[in-house]
Amino acid sequence: MATRFPLQSLLDHSRHRWHAAERLLLMLKRKEEAARQRRDELQGYKRDYEQRLTGEAGSRGMAIHLLRDYHTFLGKLEVAIRHQEDEVAQATARWQGAHDNWLALRQKVKAYEALAERHRDQERQREEKRDQRVTDEQAARRHVP
């Protein structure tokens, strides 16, 4: 009878941690993508307002208080964009850290799986040797007078 892989509990635990790290990685990737999308939306708003400003001011002129309001709003958009770029950088850094952890856990699982496979091969060889020994003994008994 084959013996149980002595490190099976470590393999199971490592797999569990690896899958948990994978779920975290996917969640962090979604957060990073959401931060990028918000940044891109802010950049789009800024482009739209810049186009409106140049279109309205260039075509028919604009009152000074409206011009000042446009520039104030564009300044606020620029601050929001910079803040969102910081958010994207932080989200990317968190994802990269989680990815590095995921890679390390995957490597650990692969190492345990290699040991488990080696254990199964050794057990299979032991079983084959035992079966061969039993067959040899039975054959020897048949030939004994």
N, CA, C and O atoms as a GROMACS GRO file, in nm:
protein
  580
    1MET      N    1   0.083  -0.118   0.000
    1MET     CA    2   0.000   0.000   0.000
    1MET      C    3   0.088   0.125   0.000
    1MET      O    4   0.185   0.133   0.075
    2ALA      N    5   0.052   0.221  -0.084
    2ALA     CA    6   0.132   0.343  -0.098
    2ALA      C    7   0.117   0.430   0.027
    2ALA      O    8   0.010   0.439   0.086
    3THR      N    9   0.228   0.493   0.065
    3THR     CA   10   0.222   0.583   0.180
    3THR      C   11   0.180   0.722   0.134
    3THR      O   12   0.201   0.762   0.019
    4ARG      N   13   0.121   0.792   0.224
    4ARG     CA   14   0.074   0.927   0.196
    4ARG      C   15   0.196   1.018   0.179
    4ARG      O   16   0.298   1.001   0.246
    5PHE      N   17   0.185   1.116   0.089
    5PHE     CA   18   0.291   1.214   0.070
    5PHE      C   19   0.307   1.293   0.200
    5PHE      O   20   0.212   1.358   0.244
    6PRO      N   21   0.425   1.288   0.262
    6PRO     CA   22   0.442   1.349   0.394
    6PRO      C   23   0.420   1.500   0.396
    6PRO      O   24   0.387   1.556   0.500
    7LEU      N   25   0.439   1.566   0.283
    7LEU     CA   26   0.424   1.711   0.278
    7LEU      C   27   0.291   1.754   0.217
    7LEU      O   28   0.276   1.868   0.173
    8GLN      N   29   0.193   1.662   0.215
    8GLN     CA   30   0.064   1.692   0.150
    8GLN      C   31  -0.005   1.812   0.214
    8GLN      O   32  -0.063   1.895   0.145
    9SER      N   33   0.002   1.822   0.347
    9SER     CA   34  -0.066   1.935   0.413
    9SER      C   35   0.001   2.067   0.373
    9SER      O   36  -0.067   2.169   0.356
   10LEU      N   37   0.134   2.066   0.358
   10LEU     CA   38   0.202   2.188   0.312
   10LEU      C   39   0.166   2.221   0.168
   10LEU      O   40   0.148   2.337   0.133
   11LEU      N   41   0.154   2.119   0.085
   11LEU     CA   42   0.113   2.140  -0.054
   11LEU      C   43  -0.028   2.198  -0.058
   11LEU      O   44  -0.053   2.295  -0.131
   12ASP      N   45  -0.119   2.141   0.019
   12ASP     CA   46  -0.257   2.192   0.022
   12ASP      C   47  -0.262   2.336   0.072
   12ASP      O   48  -0.332   2.420   0.015
   13HIS      N   49  -0.188   2.363   0.177
   13HIS     CA   50  -0.185   2.500   0.232
   13HIS      C   51  -0.125   2.598   0.130
   13HIS      O   52  -0.175   2.709   0.114
   14SER      N   53  -0.019   2.557   0.063
   14SER     CA   54   0.044   2.643  -0.037
   14SER      C   55  -0.050   2.670  -0.153
   14SER      O   56  -0.056   2.782  -0.203
   15ARG      N   57  -0.123   2.568  -0.195
   15ARG     CA   58  -0.220   2.588  -0.302
   15ARG      C   59  -0.329   2.686  -0.259
   15ARG      O   60  -0.370   2.773  -0.336
   16HIS      N   61  -0.375   2.670  -0.136
   16HIS     CA   62  -0.479   2.761  -0.085
   16HIS      C   63  -0.428   2.906  -0.084
   16HIS      O   64  -0.498   2.996  -0.128
   17ARG      N   65  -0.307   2.926  -0.033
   17ARG     CA   66  -0.249   3.061  -0.030
   17ARG      C   67  -0.228   3.116  -0.171
   17ARG      O   68  -0.250   3.234  -0.195
   18TRP      N   69  -0.187   3.031  -0.264
   18TRP     CA   70  -0.165   3.072  -0.403
   18TRP      C   71  -0.296   3.116  -0.467
   18TRP      O   72  -0.301   3.218  -0.535
   19HIS      N   73  -0.404   3.039  -0.444
   19HIS     CA   74  -0.534   3.077  -0.500
   19HIS      C   75  -0.587   3.205  -0.437
   19HIS      O   76  -0.649   3.287  -0.505
   20ALA      N   77  -0.562   3.223  -0.308
   20ALA     CA   78  -0.604   3.347  -0.241
   20ALA      C   79  -0.526   3.465  -0.298
   20ALA      O   80  -0.582   3.573  -0.319
   21ALA      N   81  -0.397   3.445  -0.323
   21ALA     CA   82  -0.315   3.551  -0.382
   21ALA      C   83  -0.363   3.583  -0.524
   21ALA      O   84  -0.357   3.698  -0.568
   22GLU      N   85  -0.409   3.481  -0.595
   22GLU     CA   86  -0.460   3.502  -0.730
   22GLU      C   87  -0.588   3.586  -0.728
   22GLU      O   88  -0.607   3.674  -0.811
   23ARG      N   89  -0.675   3.557  -0.632
   23ARG     CA   90  -0.798   3.636  -0.619
   23ARG      C   91  -0.765   3.782  -0.585
   23ARG      O   92  -0.826   3.874  -0.640
   24LEU      N   93  -0.670   3.802  -0.495
   24LEU     CA   94  -0.627   3.936  -0.459
   24LEU      C   95  -0.568   4.007  -0.581
   24LEU      O   96  -0.596   4.125  -0.605
   25LEU      N   97  -0.488   3.936  -0.657
   25LEU     CA   98  -0.427   3.993  -0.777
   25LEU      C   99  -0.533   4.041  -0.875
   25LEU      O  100  -0.521   4.149  -0.932
   26LEU      N  101  -0.636   3.961  -0.895
   26LEU     CA  102  -0.744   4.000  -0.987
   26LEU      C  103  -0.820   4.122  -0.935
   26LEU      O  104  -0.855   4.211  -1.012
   27MET      N  105  -0.844   4.126  -0.804
   27MET     CA  106  -0.914   4.241  -0.746
   27MET      C  107  -0.830   4.368  -0.762
   27MET      O  108  -0.884   4.473  -0.797
   28LEU      N  109  -0.700   4.358  -0.736
   28LEU     CA  110  -0.613   4.474  -0.748
   28LEU      C  111  -0.602   4.520  -0.894
   28LEU      O  112  -0.589   4.639  -0.921
   29LYS      N  113  -0.607   4.425  -0.987
   29LYS     CA  114  -0.602   4.462  -1.129
   29LYS      C  115  -0.727   4.540  -1.167
   29LYS      O  116  -0.719   4.638  -1.241
   30ARG      N  117  -0.843   4.496  -1.117
   30ARG     CA  118  -0.968   4.570  -1.144
   30ARG      C  119  -0.961   4.711  -1.086
   30ARG      O  120  -1.006   4.806  -1.150
   31LYS      N  121  -0.906   4.724  -0.966
   31LYS     CA  122  -0.893   4.857  -0.905
   31LYS      C  123  -0.798   4.945  -0.985
   31LYS      O  124  -0.823   5.064  -1.003
   32GLU      N  125  -0.689   4.886  -1.032
   32GLU     CA  126  -0.594   4.962  -1.113
   32GLU      C  127  -0.662   5.009  -1.242
   32GLU      O  128  -0.647   5.125  -1.282
   33GLU      N  129  -0.735   4.920  -1.306
   33GLU     CA  130  -0.803   4.956  -1.430
   33GLU      C  131  -0.908   5.064  -1.406
   33GLU      O  132  -0.926   5.153  -1.489
   34ALA      N  133  -0.979   5.056  -1.293
   34ALA     CA  134  -1.078   5.158  -1.260
   34ALA      C  135  -1.010   5.293  -1.238
   34ALA      O  136  -1.062   5.396  -1.281
   35ALA      N  137  -0.896   5.293  -1.171
   35ALA     CA  138  -0.822   5.418  -1.149
   35ALA      C  139  -0.775   5.477  -1.282
   35ALA      O  140  -0.783   5.598  -1.303
   36ARG      N  141  -0.728   5.392  -1.371
   36ARG     CA  142  -0.686   5.438  -1.504
   36ARG      C  143  -0.805   5.497  -1.582
   36ARG      O  144  -0.794   5.599  -1.648
   37GLN      N  145  -0.918   5.430  -1.570
   37GLN     CA  146  -1.037   5.477  -1.641
   37GLN      C  147  -1.080   5.614  -1.589
   37GLN      O  148  -1.115   5.702  -1.667
   38ARG      N  149  -1.079   5.632  -1.456
   38ARG     CA  150  -1.115   5.763  -1.398
   38ARG      C  151  -1.017   5.870  -1.446
   38ARG      O  152  -1.058   5.981  -1.479
   39ARG      N  153  -0.888   5.837  -1.450
   39ARG     CA  154  -0.788   5.933  -1.498
   39ARG      C  155  -0.815   5.969  -1.644
   39ARG      O  156  -0.810   6.086  -1.681
   40ASP      N  157  -0.844   5.867  -1.726
   40ASP     CA  158  -0.871   5.892  -1.867
   40ASP      C  159  -0.996   5.977  -1.887
   40ASP      O  160  -1.002   6.062  -1.976
   41GLU      N  161  -1.098   5.954  -1.802
   41GLU     CA  162  -1.219   6.036  -1.810
   41GLU      C  163  -1.189   6.180  -1.776
   41GLU      O  164  -1.237   6.272  -1.843
   42LEU      N  165  -1.110   6.202  -1.671
   42LEU     CA  166  -1.073   6.339  -1.633
   42LEU      C  167  -0.994   6.406  -1.745
   42LEU      O  168  -1.017   6.524  -1.775
   43GLN      N  169  -0.903   6.333  -1.807
   43GLN     CA  170  -0.827   6.389  -1.919
   43GLN      C  171  -0.919   6.423  -2.035
   43GLN      O  172  -0.898   6.522  -2.105
   44GLY      N  173  -1.020   6.341  -2.057
   44GLY     CA  174  -1.118   6.369  -2.163
   44GLY      C  175  -1.199   6.494  -2.132
   44GLY      O  176  -1.223   6.576  -2.221
   45TYR      N  177  -1.241   6.509  -2.005
   45TYR     CA  178  -1.313   6.631  -1.967
   45TYR      C  179  -1.226   6.754  -1.990
   45TYR      O  180  -1.273   6.857  -2.039
   46LYS      N  181  -1.099   6.742  -1.954
   46LYS     CA  182  -1.008   6.856  -1.971
   46LYS      C  183  -0.995   6.892  -2.118
   46LYS      O  184  -1.000   7.010  -2.154
   47ARG      N  185  -0.979   6.792  -2.204
   47ARG     CA  186  -0.969   6.820  -2.348
   47ARG      C  187  -1.097   6.887  -2.400
   47ARG      O  188  -1.092   6.982  -2.478
   48ASP      N  189  -1.211   6.836  -2.354
   48ASP     CA  190  -1.339   6.894  -2.396
   48ASP      C  191  -1.349   7.041  -2.355
   48ASP      O  192  -1.387   7.126  -2.435
   49TYR      N  193  -1.314   7.070  -2.231
   49TYR     CA  194  -1.322   7.209  -2.184
   49TYR      C  195  -1.221   7.298  -2.255
   49TYR      O  196  -1.251   7.414  -2.285
   50GLU      N  197  -1.103   7.246  -2.282
   50GLU     CA  198  -1.004   7.325  -2.358
   50GLU      C  199  -1.056   7.355  -2.498
   50GLU      O  200  -1.038   7.466  -2.548
   51GLN      N  201  -1.120   7.258  -2.562
   51GLN     CA  202  -1.176   7.280  -2.695
   51GLN      C  203  -1.290   7.381  -2.689
   51GLN      O  204  -1.301   7.467  -2.776
   52ARG      N  205  -1.374   7.371  -2.587
   52ARG     CA  206  -1.483   7.469  -2.573
   52ARG      C  207  -1.427   7.609  -2.553
   52ARG      O  208  -1.475   7.706  -2.610
   53LEU      N  209  -1.323   7.616  -2.470
   53LEU     CA  210  -1.263   7.746  -2.442
   53LEU      C  211  -1.208   7.807  -2.570
   53LEU      O  212  -1.236   7.923  -2.600
   54THR      N  213  -1.131   7.730  -2.644
   54THR     CA  214  -1.074   7.785  -2.768
   54THR      C  215  -1.182   7.812  -2.872
   54THR      O  216  -1.172   7.907  -2.949
   55GLY      N  217  -1.286   7.729  -2.875
   55GLY     CA  218  -1.394   7.750  -2.971
   55GLY      C  219  -1.476   7.873  -2.940
   55GLY      O  220  -1.502   7.955  -3.029
   56GLU      N  221  -1.518   7.886  -2.815
   56GLU     CA  222  -1.602   7.999  -2.778
   56GLU      C  223  -1.524   8.130  -2.773
   56GLU      O  224  -1.572   8.232  -2.821
   57ALA      N  225  -1.405   8.127  -2.718
   57ALA     CA  226  -1.326   8.250  -2.706
   57ALA      C  227  -1.277   8.294  -2.843
   57ALA      O  228  -1.268   8.414  -2.869
   58GLY      N  229  -1.247   8.200  -2.929
   58GLY     CA  230  -1.194   8.234  -3.060
   58GLY      C  231  -1.300   8.279  -3.159
   58GLY      O  232  -1.273   8.364  -3.244
   59SER      N  233  -1.419   8.224  -3.149
   59SER     CA  234  -1.521   8.253  -3.250
   59SER      C  235  -1.596   8.383  -3.222
   59SER      O  236  -1.616   8.463  -3.314
   60ARG      N  237  -1.637   8.404  -3.099
   60ARG     CA  238  -1.720   8.523  -3.075
   60ARG      C  239  -1.675   8.603  -2.953
   60ARG      O  240  -1.743   8.698  -2.914
   61GLY      N  241  -1.565   8.566  -2.894
   61GLY     CA  242  -1.518   8.638  -2.776
   61GLY      C  243  -1.585   8.586  -2.651
   61GLY      O  244  -1.685   8.515  -2.659
   62MET      N  245  -1.530   8.622  -2.536
   62MET     CA  246  -1.582   8.570  -2.410
   62MET      C  247  -1.561   8.675  -2.303
   62MET      O  248  -1.459   8.744  -2.302
   63ALA      N  249  -1.658   8.686  -2.214
   63ALA     CA  250  -1.645   8.778  -2.101
   63ALA      C  251  -1.531   8.732  -2.011
   63ALA      O  252  -1.504   8.612  -2.000
   64ILE      N  253  -1.468   8.826  -1.950
   64ILE     CA  254  -1.349   8.796  -1.870
   64ILE      C  255  -1.382   8.704  -1.752
   64ILE      O  256  -1.302   8.617  -1.718
   65HIS      N  257  -1.499   8.720  -1.690
   65HIS     CA  258  -1.532   8.635  -1.576
   65HIS      C  259  -1.556   8.490  -1.622
   65HIS      O  260  -1.525   8.397  -1.549
   66LEU      N  261  -1.612   8.471  -1.745
   66LEU     CA  262  -1.627   8.336  -1.798
   66LEU      C  263  -1.492   8.274  -1.831
   66LEU      O  264  -1.469   8.156  -1.807
   67LEU      N  265  -1.405   8.356  -1.888
   67LEU     CA  266  -1.270   8.308  -1.920
   67LEU      C  267  -1.197   8.265  -1.792
   67LEU      O  268  -1.131   8.161  -1.789
   68ARG      N  269  -1.211   8.346  -1.688
   68ARG     CA  270  -1.149   8.313  -1.560
   68ARG      C  271  -1.210   8.184  -1.502
   68ARG      O  272  -1.137   8.100  -1.449
   69ASP      N  273  -1.342   8.168  -1.513
   69ASP     CA  274  -1.408   8.046  -1.465
   69ASP      C  275  -1.358   7.923  -1.539
   69ASP      O  276  -1.333   7.819  -1.478
   70TYR      N  277  -1.343   7.936  -1.672
   70TYR     CA  278  -1.289   7.823  -1.750
   70TYR      C  279  -1.149   7.786  -1.702
   70TYR      O  280  -1.119   7.669  -1.679
   71HIS      N  281  -1.065   7.888  -1.685
   71HIS     CA  282  -0.927   7.860  -1.642
   71HIS      C  283  -0.923   7.803  -1.501
   71HIS      O  284  -0.841   7.716  -1.472
   72THR      N  285  -1.009   7.850  -1.413
   72THR     CA  286  -1.016   7.796  -1.277
   72THR      C  287  -1.058   7.649  -1.281
   72THR      O  288  -0.998   7.564  -1.215
   73PHE      N  289  -1.161   7.621  -1.361
   73PHE     CA  290  -1.209   7.484  -1.371
   73PHE      C  291  -1.102   7.393  -1.433
   73PHE      O  292  -1.082   7.280  -1.388
   74LEU      N  293  -1.034   7.443  -1.536
   74LEU     CA  294  -0.926   7.364  -1.598
   74LEU      C  295  -0.813   7.339  -1.498
   74LEU      O  296  -0.753   7.231  -1.498
   75GLY      N  297  -0.784   7.436  -1.414
   75GLY     CA  298  -0.683   7.416  -1.309
   75GLY      C  299  -0.725   7.308  -1.211
   75GLY      O  300  -0.644   7.225  -1.170
   76LYS      N  301  -0.853   7.309  -1.174
   76LYS     CA  302  -0.903   7.206  -1.083
   76LYS      C  303  -0.900   7.068  -1.150
   76LYS      O  304  -0.868   6.968  -1.086
   77LEU      N  305  -0.931   7.064  -1.277
   77LEU     CA  306  -0.922   6.937  -1.350
   77LEU      C  307  -0.778   6.887  -1.354
   77LEU      O  308  -0.753   6.767  -1.339
   78GLU      N  309  -0.685   6.978  -1.373
   78GLU     CA  310  -0.543   6.939  -1.377
   78GLU      C  311  -0.499   6.881  -1.242
   78GLU      O  312  -0.426   6.782  -1.238
   79VAL      N  313  -0.544   6.943  -1.133
   79VAL     CA  314  -0.512   6.892  -0.999
   79VAL      C  315  -0.574   6.753  -0.981
   79VAL      O  316  -0.509   6.662  -0.929
   80ALA      N  317  -0.699   6.737  -1.024
   80ALA     CA  318  -0.766   6.608  -1.012
   80ALA      C  319  -0.695   6.502  -1.096
   80ALA      O  320  -0.683   6.386  -1.054
   81ILE      N  321  -0.647   6.540  -1.214
   81ILE     CA  322  -0.574   6.446  -1.300
   81ILE      C  323  -0.444   6.403  -1.233
   81ILE      O  324  -0.411   6.284  -1.232
   82ARG      N  325  -0.371   6.499  -1.176
   82ARG     CA  326  -0.246   6.464  -1.106
   82ARG      C  327  -0.274   6.370  -0.988
   82ARG      O  328  -0.202   6.274  -0.964
   83HIS      N  329  -0.380   6.401  -0.914
   83HIS     CA  330  -0.418   6.316  -0.801
   83HIS      C  331  -0.453   6.175  -0.851
   83HIS      O  332  -0.413   6.076  -0.790
   84GLN      N  333  -0.526   6.168  -0.960
   84GLN     CA  334  -0.565   6.038  -1.014
   84GLN      C  335  -0.444   5.963  -1.070
   84GLN      O  336  -0.439   5.840  -1.062
   85GLU      N  337  -0.348   6.035  -1.125
   85GLU     CA  338  -0.224   5.969  -1.171
   85GLU      C  339  -0.149   5.908  -1.053
   85GLU      O  340  -0.090   5.800  -1.064
   86ASP      N  341  -0.152   5.978  -0.939
   86ASP     CA  342  -0.092   5.921  -0.817
   86ASP      C  343  -0.166   5.794  -0.775
   86ASP      O  344  -0.105   5.695  -0.736
   87GLU      N  345  -0.299   5.798  -0.784
   87GLU     CA  346  -0.379   5.681  -0.753
   87GLU      C  347  -0.343   5.564  -0.845
   87GLU      O  348  -0.330   5.450  -0.801
   88VAL      N  349  -0.328   5.594  -0.972
   88VAL     CA  350  -0.290   5.488  -1.069
   88VAL      C  351  -0.154   5.431  -1.033
   88VAL      O  352  -0.136   5.309  -1.034
   89ALA      N  353  -0.058   5.517  -1.000
   89ALA     CA  354   0.076   5.470  -0.964
   89ALA      C  355   0.071   5.383  -0.838
   89ALA      O  356   0.138   5.280  -0.831
   90GLN      N  357  -0.008   5.423  -0.739
   90GLN     CA  358  -0.020   5.344  -0.617
   90GLN      C  359  -0.088   5.210  -0.645
   90GLN      O  360  -0.047   5.106  -0.594
   91ALA      N  361  -0.192   5.213  -0.727
   91ALA     CA  362  -0.263   5.088  -0.761
   91ALA      C  363  -0.171   4.995  -0.839
   91ALA      O  364  -0.173   4.873  -0.819
   92THR      N  365  -0.091   5.052  -0.927
   92THR     CA  366   0.004   4.970  -1.004
   92THR      C  367   0.109   4.909  -0.911
   92THR      O  368   0.145   4.792  -0.926
   93ALA      N  369   0.157   4.987  -0.816
   93ALA     CA  370   0.257   4.936  -0.721
   93ALA      C  371   0.196   4.824  -0.635
   93ALA      O  372   0.262   4.723  -0.609
   94ARG      N  373   0.071   4.843  -0.590
   94ARG     CA  374   0.006   4.738  -0.510
   94ARG      C  375  -0.010   4.611  -0.594
   94ARG      O  376   0.014   4.501  -0.544
   95TRP      N  377  -0.050   4.627  -0.720
   95TRP     CA  378  -0.066   4.511  -0.807
   95TRP      C  379   0.068   4.442  -0.829
   95TRP      O  380   0.075   4.319  -0.825
   96GLN      N  381   0.174   4.520  -0.851
   96GLN     CA  382   0.306   4.460  -0.875
   96GLN      C  383   0.353   4.382  -0.753
   96GLN      O  384   0.409   4.274  -0.766
   97GLY      N  385   0.331   4.437  -0.634
   97GLY     CA  386   0.367   4.365  -0.512
   97GLY      C  387   0.289   4.236  -0.498
   97GLY      O  388   0.345   4.132  -0.462
   98ALA      N  389   0.160   4.243  -0.527
   98ALA     CA  390   0.076   4.122  -0.520
   98ALA      C  391   0.118   4.021  -0.627
   98ALA      O  392   0.112   3.900  -0.604
   99HIS      N  393   0.158   4.071  -0.742
   99HIS     CA  394   0.202   3.982  -0.850
   99HIS      C  395   0.331   3.910  -0.811
   99HIS      O  396   0.346   3.790  -0.835
  100ASP      N  397   0.424   3.984  -0.751
  100ASP     CA  398   0.549   3.922  -0.706
  100ASP      C  399   0.520   3.814  -0.601
  100ASP      O  400   0.581   3.707  -0.604
  101ASN      N  401   0.428   3.842  -0.509
  101ASN     CA  402   0.389   3.744  -0.408
  101ASN      C  403   0.325   3.623  -0.474
  101ASN      O  404   0.354   3.509  -0.438
  102TRP      N  405   0.238   3.646  -0.572
  102TRP     CA  406   0.171   3.537  -0.643
  102TRP      C  407   0.275   3.448  -0.713
  102TRP      O  408   0.264   3.326  -0.709
  103LEU      N  409   0.375   3.511  -0.776
  103LEU     CA  410   0.480   3.433  -0.843
  103LEU      C  411   0.557   3.347  -0.744
  103LEU      O  412   0.588   3.231  -0.771
  104ALA      N  413   0.589   3.404  -0.628
  104ALA     CA  414   0.664   3.329  -0.527
  104ALA      C  415   0.581   3.211  -0.476
  104ALA      O  416   0.632   3.100  -0.458
  105LEU      N  417   0.452   3.235  -0.453
  105LEU     CA  418   0.366   3.126  -0.407
  105LEU      C  419   0.349   3.019  -0.514
  105LEU      O  420   0.346   2.900  -0.484
  106ARG      N  421   0.339   3.062  -0.640
  106ARG     CA  422   0.327   2.964  -0.748
  106ARG      C  423   0.453   2.878  -0.755
  106ARG      O  424   0.444   2.756  -0.775
  107GLN      N  425   0.568   2.940  -0.739
  107GLN     CA  426   0.694   2.866  -0.742
  107GLN      C  427   0.699   2.764  -0.628
  107GLN      O  428   0.747   2.652  -0.645
  108LYS      N  429   0.650   2.804  -0.511
  108LYS     CA  430   0.648   2.714  -0.396
  108LYS      C  431   0.556   2.594  -0.423
  108LYS      O  432   0.591   2.480  -0.393
  109VAL      N  433   0.439   2.622  -0.479
  109VAL     CA  434   0.345   2.513  -0.512
  109VAL      C  435   0.408   2.418  -0.613
  109VAL      O  436   0.399   2.297  -0.599
  110LYS      N  437   0.471   2.475  -0.715
  110LYS     CA  438   0.535   2.390  -0.818
  110LYS      C  439   0.643   2.301  -0.755
  110LYS      O  440   0.658   2.185  -0.793
  111ALA      N  441   0.718   2.357  -0.659
  111ALA     CA  442   0.822   2.278  -0.593
  111ALA      C  443   0.759   2.163  -0.513
  111ALA      O  444   0.807   2.049  -0.520
  112TYR      N  445   0.652   2.192  -0.438
  112TYR     CA  446   0.584   2.086  -0.364
  112TYR      C  447   0.522   1.983  -0.458
  112TYR      O  448   0.524   1.863  -0.429
  113GLU      N  449   0.468   2.030  -0.570
  113GLU     CA  450   0.410   1.936  -0.666
  113GLU      C  451   0.518   1.845  -0.726
  113GLU      O  452   0.493   1.727  -0.749
  114ALA      N  453   0.636   1.901  -0.750
  114ALA     CA  454   0.746   1.818  -0.801
  114ALA      C  455   0.785   1.712  -0.698
  114ALA      O  456   0.810   1.597  -0.732
  115LEU      N  457   0.790   1.752  -0.571
  115LEU     CA  458   0.820   1.656  -0.465
  115LEU      C  459   0.711   1.549  -0.455
  115LEU      O  460   0.740   1.431  -0.435
  116ALA      N  461   0.587   1.591  -0.469
  116ALA     CA  462   0.475   1.496  -0.463
  116ALA      C  463   0.483   1.398  -0.579
  116ALA      O  464   0.459   1.278  -0.562
  117GLU      N  465   0.516   1.446  -0.696
  117GLU     CA  466   0.529   1.359  -0.813
  117GLU      C  467   0.645   1.260  -0.792
  117GLU      O  468   0.632   1.142  -0.824
  118ARG      N  469   0.754   1.307  -0.740
  118ARG     CA  470   0.867   1.219  -0.711
  118ARG      C  471   0.826   1.112  -0.609
  118ARG      O  472   0.863   0.996  -0.622
  119HIS      N  473   0.751   1.154  -0.508
  119HIS     CA  474   0.702   1.059  -0.406
  119HIS      C  475   0.613   0.953  -0.472
  119HIS      O  476   0.628   0.834  -0.444
  120ARG      N  477   0.521   0.996  -0.560
  120ARG     CA  478   0.432   0.900  -0.628
  120ARG      C  479   0.514   0.804  -0.714
  120ARG      O  480   0.484   0.684  -0.719
  121ASP      N  481   0.616   0.855  -0.782
  121ASP     CA  482   0.701   0.768  -0.864
  121ASP      C  483   0.773   0.664  -0.777
  121ASP      O  484   0.780   0.547  -0.812
  122GLN      N  485   0.826   0.709  -0.664
  122GLN     CA  486   0.894   0.616  -0.574
  122GLN      C  487   0.797   0.512  -0.520
  122GLN      O  488   0.832   0.394  -0.509
  123GLU      N  489   0.677   0.555  -0.485
  123GLU     CA  490   0.577   0.460  -0.435
  123GLU      C  491   0.538   0.361  -0.544
  123GLU      O  492   0.521   0.242  -0.517
  124ARG      N  493   0.525   0.409  -0.665
  124ARG     CA  494   0.490   0.320  -0.777
  124ARG      C  495   0.602   0.217  -0.799
  124ARG      O  496   0.575   0.099  -0.822
  125GLN      N  497   0.727   0.262  -0.792
  125GLN     CA  498   0.840   0.170  -0.808
  125GLN      C  499   0.843   0.067  -0.695
  125GLN      O  500   0.867  -0.051  -0.718
  126ARG      N  501   0.818   0.113  -0.572
  126ARG     CA  502   0.813   0.021  -0.459
  126ARG      C  503   0.704  -0.083  -0.479
  126ARG      O  504   0.724  -0.201  -0.452
  127GLU      N  505   0.588  -0.037  -0.525
  127GLU     CA  506   0.474  -0.126  -0.549
  127GLU      C  507   0.508  -0.227  -0.659
  127GLU      O  508   0.476  -0.346  -0.648
  128GLU      N  509   0.573  -0.180  -0.764
  128GLU     CA  510   0.612  -0.271  -0.872
  128GLU      C  511   0.713  -0.374  -0.824
  128GLU      O  512   0.704  -0.491  -0.861
  129LYS      N  513   0.809  -0.331  -0.742
  129LYS     CA  514   0.908  -0.424  -0.688
  129LYS      C  515   0.840  -0.527  -0.597
  129LYS      O  516   0.872  -0.646  -0.602
  130ARG      N  517   0.747  -0.481  -0.515
  130ARG     CA  518   0.674  -0.572  -0.427
  130ARG      C  519   0.595  -0.673  -0.510
  130ARG      O  520   0.597  -0.793  -0.482
  131ASP      N  521   0.525  -0.625  -0.613
  131ASP     CA  522   0.449  -0.715  -0.699
  131ASP      C  523   0.541  -0.815  -0.768
  131ASP      O  524   0.508  -0.933  -0.780
  132GLN      N  525   0.657  -0.768  -0.813
  132GLN     CA  526   0.753  -0.857  -0.880
  132GLN      C  527   0.804  -0.961  -0.782
  132GLN      O  528   0.819  -1.078  -0.818
  133ARG      N  529   0.832  -0.920  -0.658
  133ARG     CA  530   0.880  -1.012  -0.556
  133ARG      C  531   0.774  -1.120  -0.528
  133ARG      O  532   0.806  -1.238  -0.516
  134VAL      N  533   0.648  -1.076  -0.517
  134VAL     CA  534   0.540  -1.172  -0.492
  134VAL      C  535   0.529  -1.268  -0.610
  134VAL      O  536   0.515  -1.389  -0.590
  135THR      N  537   0.536  -1.217  -0.731
  135THR     CA  538   0.528  -1.303  -0.849
  135THR      C  539   0.646  -1.399  -0.853
  135THR      O  540   0.627  -1.517  -0.884
  136ASP      N  541   0.766  -1.353  -0.822
  136ASP     CA  542   0.885  -1.439  -0.819
  136ASP      C  543   0.871  -1.548  -0.713
  136ASP      O  544   0.906  -1.664  -0.737
  137GLU      N  545   0.820  -1.511  -0.596
  137GLU     CA  546   0.802  -1.609  -0.489
  137GLU      C  547   0.700  -1.716  -0.529
  137GLU      O  548   0.719  -1.834  -0.503
  138GLN      N  549   0.592  -1.672  -0.593
  138GLN     CA  550   0.491  -1.768  -0.637
  138GLN      C  551   0.548  -1.861  -0.744
  138GLN      O  552   0.521  -1.981  -0.743
  139ALA      N  553   0.627  -1.808  -0.835
  139ALA     CA  554   0.687  -1.889  -0.939
  139ALA      C  555   0.788  -1.987  -0.878
  139ALA      O  556   0.798  -2.102  -0.920
  140ALA      N  557   0.864  -1.939  -0.778
  140ALA     CA  558   0.962  -2.026  -0.714
  140ALA      C  559   0.893  -2.138  -0.639
  140ALA      O  560   0.945  -2.250  -0.637
  141ARG      N  561   0.779  -2.113  -0.577
  141ARG     CA  562   0.706  -2.217  -0.505
  141ARG      C  563   0.651  -2.323  -0.600
  141ARG      O  564   0.643  -2.440  -0.564
  142ARG      N  565   0.614  -2.284  -0.718
  142ARG     CA  566   0.563  -2.379  -0.815
  142ARG      C  567   0.672  -2.475  -0.862
  142ARG      O  568   0.645  -2.590  -0.895
  143HIS      N  569   0.793  -2.426  -0.865
  143HIS     CA  570   0.904  -2.508  -0.913
  143HIS      C  571   0.974  -2.586  -0.802
  143HIS      O  572   1.063  -2.666  -0.831
  144VAL      N  573   0.938  -2.565  -0.680
  144VAL     CA  574   0.998  -2.638  -0.568
  144VAL      C  575   0.929  -2.774  -0.557
  144VAL      O  576   0.806  -2.778  -0.550
  145PRO      N  577   1.005  -2.888  -0.557
  145PRO     CA  578   0.944  -3.020  -0.550
  145PRO      C  579   0.887  -3.054  -0.416
  145PRO      O  580   0.832  -3.163  -0.398
   0.00000   0.00000   0.00000
